[in-house]
Structures are given as structure tokens and as C-alpha cells.
């Protein structure tokens, strides 16, 4: 699978799950970028990004940051390790060494933001550096509370962990959220877009870690514009398919500061409970046109028992408990992972990196544009065959 934060686990487009919140990595471009970044961090290639260069290895350097790189965690392994105890957090009051990559990121964060406004992000970054692996039974936070930790699946597993965020299986206030209502209006258009591309794909990415995919955005202009105009605080947006008579095993997405939203577009045997999603201890069926919002740092799984494909629009959105400054700080970390030159002490190098980061996040479409795509354009689409839910 999709920020990992741990940010950087964030959250994580790459697990072998069809249409799951996990996404499988066979995007060669993304893999190349990540590999290059990892080689830089390990000191195996040269770069002007860091001054001075990192001299100490750290978990932030060794771990797989990118959303796409996490593996599925099955329910029995998580529950087996957490049923008797919740992990204890290490002390994070001391600043990180400026000679490490993590320390240079922390220094950059503190130069861009007021420390008291991003205190939780700094704590999260330091926890990652200490190899902290957050595991917690979050049943008591549900309504009504769930108290039996040994029988319940309401466990949160989030190595990419921002302290102080609510952990709810389902966010039932989604119908009151403006962007959800805005997107529902366009669900039939979205469905036509998803079905129009044919077979053989698992995900079609429109937005990834705050950056628009220009090719796919132009392929589906109305969908892209509707997402952009809705005001949804999206980190990612993509179409996801799920094959008939398939299932996705229980897993966590490892990140608690991003929630997942599905807008079901085409649900075979709609309303007959053939296509279901389980989060923690509660299962719900996908219903065409009904937006759902849930926490994928809690164990979840999915099933399509019907004989036809299921299509959804999937969004990864910032957790609503995050402040604006915290979202910006987390996005900056994503940007640094893509462009380590943002940490350069050379003003010219840093300025060029900042411009590249800004341009990558600009919406690529003009005010006008048609619906759908021609067959010739479809051949060019980056149909990234990642599995998500």
C-alpha cells in the first residue's frame, strides 16, 4: 500500500487489495523517485539537498515513508500483539540531532511554523525517529463504548501517529459535511467516468499526496473539477475497482491523521448486502451515492460477493481534528520526501524546490472542459494498477 506519515507511512497508496484503502505499488515513476530518495538518505548517492549531509542513520531514514509501500497487516497478527497491552509512548521532549535527516526536517518545520501550533506534528515526527509503533484498543472511544479488548477488532495500529486525534470506526456526521454533499450530486457522472475506462485496472489516481495527476485529471475533467471545487481536504483522490467474488483481509493503513471516504458509484446488487466494508466491529454495505467516512488506522476489511465489478471514488482526507497549521506541516513533510532540496541551506536551490512543489500542487485544468475522454486519450491514462478499497 498509501502521507505514511509517518508520516510518511501516510497515508499509503499501495497494498494488494482491490479497491481497498491500501494501494499496490507498480507506479514505476513513484518507485524511481522513492528509490532515489532512499539512496540519498542512506548516503549512496550525492545530492545538494542537505547541508551538512546526514552523518547518522535513523529510523526516519530506514523506514518506508511512502504511502504506497506498506504491507497488509492481518487481524490475527495485530490482535495477537496488542490484546494484552497498549504500547507506551517514549519521551519526545528533546529535539532531534541536526546531523540526521529527521533532525533537518524538524529544523525546517520549526523555521516555517510556530512551535506551539505544530507541537503534535513535531511529537509525531520524533516518535517515528524513535521507531514507535502505536497500538491501542480504541473501543472505549466508540458510541456506544466497546469494552472487551480480547474479543473486539477495534484496535488501532498506526506507526504514523499524531497524538490527540479521535479514533472512530465510522464518522456518522458525514452527511452534514459540505464537501460530501457536493460530491454526491455528481455521483452518476463519476460512475460513467469509472466504467468508461474498461477492464484490467484497480485504481486510477487523480490526486496523490496533494499533487494532481495531470494526465488523469485531463482524462476525467468533470470528476477532477468537482473534487477541486467541493473543498474536500483531500490528500488523495482516485477511482477504485473491486473484482466480483473477492475479499480483502483485515488490515490497518498505519496512519491515524488521515481518514478515508468512499463515494460508491457502481455497487452490484445495490442494497442486497453483497458488497460490504467492515471497520473494527461494525460492517456496513456500500450504497450507491451514499458517502461514508471511516478510520483506516483501525482494522478493516472488505468483500464483494456479487458477480460484477464494484466501483467507488475514494478520498483520503485530513483528520478533522488537525488544525490548518498541522495540515500544512504534514504536507511539508510529504513535499520534503518528494523534494529533499527543500532542506537545502542554499537559498537558490531551496527556492527552485519550493517552486516545483508549488507547481505540482496547482490544479492542472482550465475553467472549461468536456466530459469523459476519447478512446485515444484513454490509451494514455496512467491506470496505476494499485489495489485499494
N, C-alpha and C positions, 0 to 999 in steps of 0.2 A: 503494500500500500503505500497518504497523504497525507500552516505552518505549518510536521512536527515542530512545533517548537517542541521544543524543547523541542522547544520551541521549535521547533525545529524538529520535533518529531512532526510538528504541526502538520494541520494538520494532516493527512497523509494520503495523497492520492496513489496508492499502489498496493493493493492486496489482491490475491487471486479470488475475488468474489464478484460475481456477475451483478452489476448494479449496486454493489454494496457501498458503504461509506469508505470502503477501502478501495484502493485503486492499484492496479498492477502496473509495473513499470516496463514498458517497452518503447518508451519515447526516447529514441537514440540521442536526440539533441539534449534533452534534460539529463540523460545519463552522462553524456560527454561533459556537460557543464559541471555536474556534481563531482565526477572523477577528477576533473582538472582542479576544482576547488579543494578536494581532499588531498591531492598530491601537493598542492601549495601548502596546505595546513601541516602536512607531515614533513615538509622541507625537502620534497623530492623533485621540485622544480622551482624556478626562480620567478619572482614577481616583485613589483614595486608597491604592492598593496600594503605591506606592513613596514613600519619603521619605529623601533628596530624589529627585525624578524623574530618570531616566536622562538624561545630557547627551551621551553619546557613542553612536554606532551601533556595533554589534559583530556578529560572525558569529553569536553566540548569538541575537541579535535578528533577524537577517536570514534565518537558515536555517529550514527547515520542521521544527519539532520533532516534531510529532505522528506517531505510528506510521502513521497512515493516509495520509500524504502523499508517500511516496517513490515514485519511478518504477522500473519494471523496468530492471535493468542486464543487457544481453545479454552472453553469454560472449565474443564476439569483441572487444567494446569493452573489457572488463575485462582480458582476457589481453593485448590489444594494448598496453595502457598499463602493464602490470606485468611482462611477460615478461622484461624486461631488468634490472629493478631493484625492490627493495622500498623503500617510502617511508621517509624518515628523519624521526624524531620531533623536533620543536622543543623547546627548553628550556622547562620548565614549573615552574621553581623559584620564580618571582616571583609574588606574589599579584596578583589582578586588580584593576582600578580599582574602587573602591566607587561611582563615579559611573555605572557601567554596570549593566545588568540582570544580566549574568553575574557581576559583582562582588558585587552584592547577594545573589544566590543563594549564592555562595561564602561570604559573611559569615554567612548564615543557617545553612549547613551546619556551619561551624566553631563556631557558638554552640550547636548541638544535639548534636554528636558530638565525641569526642576525635580530634584531627587525625591521630594516628598510626594510628588504626583505620579511617580512611576515606581514607588517603593516595592510593590508586589511583583512587577516585572523584573526588577533587579534581584529580588529574592528568588524568583523562578530561575533566572539565569545562573545564580550561584548554586542553587540546588542541582541543576544539570551538571555543573562543573564538579560537584561532589558525588556524581553518579547516583543521585537519589532516584528511587523507583517508587513513586507514590502508589499505594494500595490502601483502600479504605472501604469499609462497609458503609454505604450511604442510605441504607434502608430507612433509618430514622428521619431523614430529610423528606421522605415521600409523604403524600397525603392520600389515605391515612398512613401512619408510620408502619414500616416493616421492621420487625424486631428480631426475627430468627435468622441470624447470620449464617448458620450452618446449612440451612435448607434453601435460603434465598440466593438468587443470582444477582442481587442488587449491589454488586461490587464495582467500584471504580478502580481502574488501572491506568495511571497517567504519569509516565516518566516526564512528560512535558506538562508541568503542573504550575499553575498560578494560584497561590493561596487565596482563600476567602471567597471563592465562587460557588454559588449554589450548584448542587448536583441532583437534578431532577430527571427521572426516567423520561417523562413526557412534559412538554410545556404546553399546557392546555389553553393558554391565553393567546394562542397564535391567531385565532380568528379576529382578535382585536388589534392586531398589528397591521399598520397601514400597508407596508410593502407586500404582505401576504395577500391582502385583499386586491391589491393592484395586479399581482401576478395571476391570481385566479381568473381574472377577466380574460386573460389571453391563453388559457389552458388549451383550447381547441386549436389555436394557431401553433402552439408549441407541439401538440400531438402530431399535427400534419408535418411539421419540420422533422420530428424524430423518426416517424415512419417513412418519410420520403427518401431517406438515405439508403434504404435497402438492408441487407443482412450482413452478418460477419463482423460487426463491431460491438464493443462493450461500452465504451464511453466516447463521447465527442466533446472535447473540452472547449469552453468559451472563455473562461476566466480562470487563471491559475495563480494563486498567491498574490492576488491583486493586479496581475498583468493580463491584459486581454490577448487572446489568440486572434491575431488579425485575420488569418485565413478563414477560420471557422466563424468568426463574427460576421465576415462578409458573406459567407455561405448562408447564414441564418440571420439576416439583418433585423427582422421584426422581433425575433426572440431576444437578440442581443440588446436592441434598443429598449424593449420592455423591461429587461432586467436592469439596465442602466438607469432608466427613468423611474423605476419603482422605489429607488432609495434603499434597497436592501443592503445591509452592511456585509456584503459578501467577500469572502476570501477566495472562494472558488465557485464556479458555476459550470455545469455540464449536463448533457443528456446521458442517461444510463439505461442500458437494456438488461433484461434478465431472461435467460432461456427458459422454455417450458420444462416442467418437471425437474427442477433443480433446486438446490438449497445451499445456504451459506452457513457455515458452522459458527457457533458463538465466538466472539472476539471483541477486543477493545481497539479503539483507534488511538489510544495512548496520549490523547491531548484533551485537557479539560477547558481550555479557553476558547474553543470553537465549538459551536453546536451544529447539528445537521438538520436541514429541512428538505423534505420531499414534496414535490407537486406531482402526484400521479397523473399521467397523461393517457396511457392506454393500459387498462387493467382487464385481462381476460376474465370472463365470468364475474364482472364487476358486481360487488355486493354479496357474492356467494362464499366469501371467506376462503377463496382458493389461493390468494396472494396475501401473505401476512408478514409482518415485521414484529419481532419481539425485542423489547428493551427491558433489561432487568427481569422482573417477574410478570410483566404485562405484555400481552400480544394484541395487536390491532391489525385490521386489514387495510390495505391500500384502497382508497375510494377515488375514482376519477374526479379531478377538480378540487379535492379537499386537501389543503396544505397541512402537513404535520411537521412538528419541530421536536427534536429529541436530543439526548446527550449520548454521543457515541464513545465517550470515555467509560461508560457503563457497558457491561456485557450485553451484546445484542446479536441477533441472527435473523435470517430471512428465508422464505420459501415461496416458490411458485409451483403450485400443484396443478395448474391448468395446462392445456395443450397448446397454448400460444404465447408469444413474447409479451413481456411486460415492459413498458417504457415510463420513465419518470424524468422530470427536471430536478436535479439535485443541487442544492446550495450548501456551502459551508459558510457559516456566518459567525461573526464575533459574538462571544458570550455577552448577553445584555448587562451583566454586572461589571463589565470593563468600562472604565472611563475613556473619553476621547483620547487623552494623552497616553493611556496604556495601550490602546489600539495602535496609535501611531508608533509607539516604541516597539511593539511586537512586529509591525510591518517593517520598521527599520532593520530589525534583525533579519527578516526574510531578505530584504534588499542586500544586506551585507553578505549573506550566504551566496547570493547570485553575483554580487559585485564587491569582492573584498577590497577593491580600490577605494571604496568609501571610507576605509580606515586609514588611508594614506596621510602622512604628515605633509606631503607635498600639495600645496593649495591647488595647483593646476590639475594634477591627477585626480584629486578629490572632486573638483568642480566638474570635470568631464564625467566622472562616475555618477555624480548627482543628477546631471542632465540625462544620462542614459536611463537611470532609474525613473526619473520623472516621465520621460517619453514612453517608457514601457508600460506605464500605468494609464496613459491617456486613452480615452475611448476612440477606437480607430475608424468609426463610421461618421459620415456626414449626416446632416439633418434629413436628407431624403434617401430613399432606397426601397427596393421592391421586396416582395415576399418570396421565400423559398430560394431555390437555386436551380440553375440549369444542370443538365447531365454532365456537361463539360466541366463545370465548376466542381461538381461532386467528386470528380476524379482527383481533384487537388486537395480535398479536405484532409486535415490531419486526423484521421479516425483512429485515435490512440486507443488501442485495444486494452484498456485497463479495466479491471473488474472493480465495480463499486456497487453500492447498494442504493 
